[in-house]
Amino acid sequence: FFPQVDSANTGRVLASDAAVFLKKSGLTDLVLGKIWDLADTDGKGILNKQEFFVALRLVACAQNGLDVSLSSLNLPVPPPRFTDTSSPLLLSGAASADVPWAVKLEDKAKYDAIFDSLNPVNGLLSGDKVKPVLLNSKLPVDILGRVWELSDIDRDGMLDRDEFAVAMFLVYCALEKEPVPMSLPAALVPPSKRKPVSVPGAMPLIPSSLSAKESHQSLPPVGVLAAKTPLTQ
């Protein structure tokens, strides 16, 4: 992977090049920001080979549901997976159209009823309308922030009927003490969203350590749930 990003063979990787490459892991901007923070130890916005390897290990940990922390670095994980498609949804690069949707029909009917009770506008719910429902679950705010990131598949700061069903599905999983994944599994992507999604301009660079740390630590819960843009922009 290193020569792919360091094509000029300089022995180091710039933040902008690393951002483009790491986005292909399918992980959310929030998780990638955290990975960058841990790998870019001196905060210079450049990774040497060793630091880049740390980033790759952390991507692999996140993809396998492990904690993104330095203590996970020595755990045995398969190599990280990257895809060349512009869609963050197709981790394997294979068509996931034939995978049955994980949300069962009877559950979808329940989620649709909640969706309609929240007065959607043009078939969409804003973060402000979804937030009370999420907070009602009493789950930790960081978990709810991840639920929002994963369910807002087209990154428009709103949830349509299918995206709302994904959010509810993830909340109920979390209440059953199942971990919320770091990236959306193919089976959870609604059939209506399974074409490659490319949103113009939706590729923020992974920020320098300072702004990333601020966004992780001082962001109010409202910001996490109702952010109109990816948090790391």
N, C-alpha and C positions, 0 to 999 in steps of 0.2 A: 504493500500500500504506500510505503514512504516515497518510492520513486515516482508514483503517480502524482503525488502532491508537490514533490520537490523535483520538478522536471529539469530545472537548471542545475541540479546536483550541488546545491549550496550547503547542504547539511542542516538546513533549517526551514521551517514552514511558517509563512506569514498567516496572521489571523484570517485575512480574507480568503486565502486559498483553503485553509483548514475548514473554514465555515462551509464553503461550497461542498467540500468532500464529506464532512461529518453530517450535513443535512441528508445525505443519501442513506443514512442509517435508519431513517423513518422515525427518529426520536423527536420529542417536542422541543421547542426552543428553550423552554425552561430547563429541561434536563441537559441539553447541550451546553447551556450557559454554565451550569454547575460543573459539568465535565471539564469545560475549558478552564474554569477557576482552579480546579484541582491540578490540572496538567501544567498550566502556565504559572509555575511556582514563583517566578520573580516578577510577574505582572508586566512583562515587556511587550506582550502581544505577539510573541514569536515562540515557536516550539522547536527545540532541538530534537534529534532522533529519539533520545530516551524519553523526553516529555511527550512526544507524539505517540510512542508506544503506550505510555500511561493512559493517554486519551483513548486509544483503541481498546485497551483492556476494560476501561470504564464503560465504553459503548457496549462491549460484549456483556458486561455485568448487567447494564440497564436492559438490554434486549432479553436477558434471561431472568428478569424479575428480581435481580439482586440489588442491594443498596448501592447507590452511587457514592462511594466513599473510599478513602485510601485503604481502609481495612478490608475491602473486598478484592484488592489487587492480587492477593495470593490464592484466591479461591479458584478451583478448576472450572473454567467456562469454555465453551466452543468459541472459535474465532468470531469476530464481529461480522455481521452481514451488511453489505452495502448494495444499493441498486442503482442502475443508471437511468431509471425512468424518473420523470419529474414528479411522479406521484409519491407522496409519503406513505401511501397505503399499501403498496405492493412490495413487501419486504423481500420476498423471494424472487421478485421479478417475473414470476409466473402469473398467469391470469387467475384471479381468485374468484371469477364470476360463478364458478360451479360450487363454491363452498356454501353450505346452507347457513342462513343467518342465525346467529346464536339467540336472538330474541324470539321467544315462542309466540305464536299467534295470540293465545289467550292473554299473555302478559302485555303484548303490544296493544290489545284492546283497552287494558287498564291504563297504560301509559297515555294512550290517545285521549282517554276521558279526562285525565289530569291536564293534559296539554290544552284541550278545548276549554277547560274551566279557567284557564289563565288569560283568556281573551287575546289570542294571537292576532297580530296585524299582518294581513297578507300572508297568512300561513307561517309567520315567524314570531318567535318570542325573544324579546331583548334580554340581556343579562340581568337587568333590574327585576324582570318578572320571574326569571328562573331562580335567582339567588335565594329568595325566602324558602322555596321548595328544597333547595340543596341544604341550606342551613338548618332546616327543620329535621334533617337526618341526624343532627348532632355529631357528624363526622368531623375530624380535624380539618382546619381550613386548608392545609397544604394538600390533603387528599382531595378535597372538593375542587381546589384549583386544578389539580391534575384531571379530575373528571371533566371539568369544563373544557380544558385544553384538548382532551381526547375526543369529546363529543362534538365540539365545534369544528367539524371535519373540513368545511370549506373556508374556515378562518374569517367569517364575516361578522363575528361578534354577536351573532344571533343563532338560535336553534330552530330548525324546522322540525316537523313531526317525527321524522326518522332519527334525527340527531338527538332530539329530546328523549326518544326511547333508549338510545345508547346511554345517555346520561343516567336515566333511571335504572337501567340494567346494571351499570357500574356502581351506583349508589347501593343498590340492594346486595350486590356481591360484597361490597366493602362492609355492609352491616352484618353479613354472614361471616365476617372475618377473612374473606378472600382478598389477597392483595390486588390493588388496582394496578394494571400493567403500565409500564413506562411508555409503550407505544401500542397503538390500537391493533389487536390481532385481526388477521384477515377475516375471521369468522364473525367479527363484531361490526365490520364495515357494512352499512346497510346496502342492499342490492342496488338501490337508486344512486349510490355514490361510488360504484365500483369502476367507473371509467376513470382513467388517469386525470387527476385534478391539477391544473396548474394555474395558480392565482398570480396575476401580474404583480410584480413588486413585492411578493410575499416571501422574500428571502433575506431577512435581516442578518447582518453579520453578527457573529458571536462577539459580545462586547468585551471591553477591557475588564480586568478583574474588578476594578472599583465599581463600575456601574452595575456589573452583574451581582456583586455582593449586596449592593444597595437594593437591587430589585428583589433579591431573595429575602433580605432580612427586614426591610422597612416597608414592604408593600402592604397596605391595609387589605383586609379580606375583600372589601368592595372591589379593589383593583384587580384582585386575582380572578374574581368571578365575572366582572363586567367589562374586562379589558376588551376594547374594540380591535386592538392590534396585538400581535404576539408580544409578550411581555418584555422581550429583550430588545425591542427596537429602540 
